[in-house]
Amino acid sequence: MAHLFCNSISFHFQTYRKALSGQVHIPDHFTIVVAHLIKKLLHTDQSKRLGRTVGGTTAVMCHRWYANFNWDALLDYRMDTPFVPEVKDPDHYSESDLDGDVEGFASDFL
């Protein structure tokens, strides 16, 4: 899961390649429920991948990991935002706001 928070596009692409090949390491400290969700979401056979099977999105929403998740609050926009970044000027951004690995992005997909 640390891969999700890394700013390197090439790192994300390497993770994507591993997921496509089925070479995903699930850390030992992850619960069985989380490990099951990740494995089902990343199944290499699309016809067996959670969300692509019978039930579609509902199958994902009904997974045990989401047992205490309030889907109605999310869908009705009533859920509190866990993090709200400070925005000084919404019409302005600096180079530091961009991921550091924007150049060469397309080359990762060749």
N, C-alpha and C positions, 0 to 999 in steps of 0.2 A: 504494500500500500504506500510505502514511502515514495514509490515511483510517481504517484499522483501529485506529489508536492515538489517535485524537482523541476527546475526552470530550464533544463537543457532539452531542446527538441530532439537532438540525436539520442539522448537517453530514453526519451519517450518512445522513439521509433524502435530502438533495440528491444524495449519491453514489449512493444507491439509484435515484433517478429517472434519473440519467445512465446507469446500468447498464441499466435497462429500455429506455431509448431507443437504446442502442448507442453513446452518446457517452462512451466511456471512453478517457482518455488514458493510454497506457503510456509511462512515461519511457524515454528513449533508453538509459539505463544498465542497463536490465533485459536479461537475456540473452534470446535467441530462444526458448529452452525455457520460461522463465517467462512471456514474453509470449504464447506459444502456449497455455499452461495457462490464463492469465487470460482470454484471448479465448474459449477453448472453454467455460470455466465460466460466462461471462457472455453467451453467445450469445443474441440476442434471441428466436430461434425455439426454444421449449422442446424441440421434437422433435429439434433438432440440438445441444442443450446437453450437454456432457460430464457424465456421471452419469445423464442421462435417456435416453441412446441405448442401443443393444444393448450389453449388458455391465454396464450400471448402475454401481454403486459400483466394481466391479472395473476398469472402464475408467479411472476416476479413479486408482485405486491403481496401475495399470500405466503411467500417463503417465511420460515420460522424467524429469520433474522429481523424481519419487519413486524413481528408479532405485536409490539407495543407502539408502532408508528401510527400517527394519526393522519391517514391519507385524506380524510375529509377536510381537515384543517389545511393541509397543503393545497388541495385542489380548490378550496374556497378562499385562498390567499389570507388565511387567518393565522398562519404559523409565524412565530417570531423569527427574525433573521438572527442566526448565531453570530454573525460578524458583519459589522457595517464599517467599511473603510472610510477614512476621513477624505473628503473631496474638497480641495481648496478652490478650484475653478473647473467646473465640468467641461468647459470648452477648451481646456489646455492640458497637454500632457508633455512630459519630458522624455528624453531618450532613456532615462533610467526606469521609466514605467514599462518599457518593452522588455520581453525576454531577451537575454544576452545572446541568444543563438539564432536570431532571425536570418542573418545572412547564411546562405547555403542551405536553407530549409528545403528547397525543392530537390537538391542533390541527394537528400536522404531517401527520396522516393524513387530514384532511378534504378 
